[in-house]
Amino acid sequence: MASVISSSSCLLRSSVVKERDYTFCPSPKTTRHFLIAPGPGHTSLFSKQPSLSLSLSFNRVFSSSDESVSETTTSTAPSVFECVEWEKDSGIVGIYGEPEAFLLCQRALSSLQHRGQDGAGITVFHNNALQSITGLGLLHDVFKDPIAPPPGTSAIGHVHYMFSSIQPCNSGYRGAIAYTGKIFNHRALRKRLESLGCIFTTFSDVEVVLHLMDISKSSPCPSSIEERLIRSCEELEGAYSMVILTEGKLVAVRDPLGFRPLVMGRRSNGAVVFASETNALDVIEAHFERREVNPGEALVVDADADRMIRSFSLLRDQSPPKSKVCIFEHIYSSLPSSIISGRSVSAFRHALGEILATENPVDCDVVIAVTESGAIPAQGYASKACIPLLHDVLLEKLGPTFNDPPSKIDSDLTSLTPLHSPAKLKAGLKGKRVVVVDDSLVRAVESSKIFRFLKEAGAEQVHMRIACPPVNGFCYYGMKLPHKLNPTILESRGYDSVAFLSLDKLREFLGEEAAASFCYGCFSGNYPLPPPKEERTAAEQWCSPEF
């Protein structure tokens, strides 16, 4: 039995959750936070009584099989199970040994808000119990109520996009987990674990890890948490970076190929911090030790070792494979101020703009950036081509992005906001040949509006330059990308020319050795970890061939 909470009516009732029963219509504007006691013996902030509860922080929760629920809907929103079939790129934080762990975790998550804007959650470990706050919306929506920060010196946090599961994930096992990525074989593992009597309290694919560790703990030959974790990860197939809070320890884990980044730092008081990006360390004054969690590594921090960090290999005696970091971390996902795989994201994007100008030159008068993420490649393009960068114009896309599902993609929803008045824009663009530079082109939803906007402002010619190769395949490792965008779609919308950075030039810039350490599956269609057939089928059903 599980307690199901409806945030629209604050209705609390008991019901058995079935895969087909529930649909939801998320709405960040009506977000409320709920607190979860993860299992028997754990204490909820609402009550001092032990409880086992399931928090579905959705705007509405409807049951198609329970006649006692009077409110019904004909919404075509996907079912809860369908919504979490694909974990999206998200942001995670773990803090250990900090008296204000909750507040610092919240602050660190704020610097990762670009990695997830539809939901957030924090779990704190205190007095051998887990206390969680999760909800839909931005951080200030989830944590806006005046509530005393839960006590505790260790915490993990998570921000996510729509159709990713709400985390941190808690189970009856004394642990909580937050992760980013995709576990391919979670359905098979879940089915096996349920047959063994495990009770799942969330729809997240990563909850299988907690149950695998729980089973190992209750085996005839109990072992350490490190050994149980290694055994559990040996059964996982996919891409993941995760932080686990359990038994007074904080564990950071990265899959053997290292698709998703995970960095480590320390505060001046010795507190250890793990995060998806280095900028999350900066905002809480944690010193980045030039140390990432290596692919295939688990780092364990606990009080017994006086917050010393112990390293364990998930591969045991095997030689680690070559890492395959997602190249989109440098191109789009990470903030320019971050350092990923030893490279400055800002310097990387500036260099891509320079290469783009060399590879795809065009006679033009001014350069314009599309969104802040395209500003740095535009600077690189302008400096290399010796063309003025028009700072008075920054086309900011307000509306759906490639993180949104296809049902939200509609050109009418997208608007362009210039930084200055129409009169000033026309003065700067009238009769000019314009190069529009963007960091990436994943969905061409805004392209026609950009073209019309610049033409109406008086531009004589409009050329589009994209500082990364065209997307030719789906990402199966945690990044929502459409399948095979057709680059010629821009030319059909009136642009005088369209050009992308070539994959060969990108690899040449990285250098032979470094280039081999990245995943280019979305560009080349060659995947370092081939997904199962059912994953490919689900991906193709999720998105249309082109946008």
Number of C-alpha atoms within 10 A of each C-alpha: 12 14 18 21 22 20 21 15 10 12 11 11 10 11 12 10 16 11 12 14 16 18 24 21 14 19 16 18 11 15 24 23 22 20 19 25 27 28 22 15 16 22 22 21 16 10 9 9 13 14 18 20 24 24 21 23 23 24 21 21 24 16 19 12 11 10 9 7 11 8 10 12 13 6 9 10 15 15 16 23 20 17 18 18 22 26 26 26 23 27 32 33 31 32 31 27 23 20 14 16 27 24 17 22 28 23 16 29 30 20 19 27 20 16 23 25 19 24 31 34 29 31 33 25 28 16 10 13 20 27 23 26 23 29 29 31 26 22 22 11 19 22 21 12 10 6 7 6 12 21 17 22 18 27 34 34 29 34 36 30 26 21 23 25 26 27 29 28 28 28 26 22 20 21 27 29 27 30 32 31 24 24 23 21 17 21 13 11 18 21 12 13 17 14 10 10 8 19 15 18 20 20 20 26 24 26 22 26 23 25 23 21 21 21 17 20 17 10 9 7 7 12 13 9 18 19 16 20 23 20 18 20 21 14 12 19 17 21 21 25 27 28 30 24 27 20 13 20 19 30 26 27 28 28 27 25 24 26 27 27 26 29 25 25 23 19 18 9 10 15 19 23 31 30 31 29 28 29 22 30 27 17 14 18 15 22 16 21 11 12 12 22 21 22 27 22 22 25 21 21 23 19 12 9 10 10 17 14 15 13 17 17 20 24 18 13 7 8 8 16 13 14 20 22 22 24 20 16 20 22 22 16 19 23 23 21 15 21 21 21 20 10 11 15 23 19 16 19 26 25 21 25 31 20 23 28 23 14 14 15 15 15 11 16 17 19 27 25 26 21 20 16 21 26 23 25 34 33 25 25 32 23 17 18 20 13 17 15 21 19 14 14 21 20 23 19 20 13 17 19 17 17 20 15 16 16 10 12 19 13 15 10 13 17 17 17 14 16 14 12 10 12 9 13 19 17 12 17 22 16 15 20 20 27 28 23 29 25 28 22 20 22 23 19 22 22 19 17 18 21 22 16 17 21 19 14 20 18 20 15 20 22 22 22 28 24 30 27 22 22 25 22 22 22 24 27 26 22 24 22 24 26 23 21 21 16 21 11 16 20 16 10 13 15 18 17 15 18 22 21 23 19 15 9 16 18 16 12 15 14 11 10 9 14 17 15 20 22 24 25 21 24 20 14 14 12 18 15 15 12 17 13 9 10 16 15 10 13 21 15 11 18 18 13 14 16 18
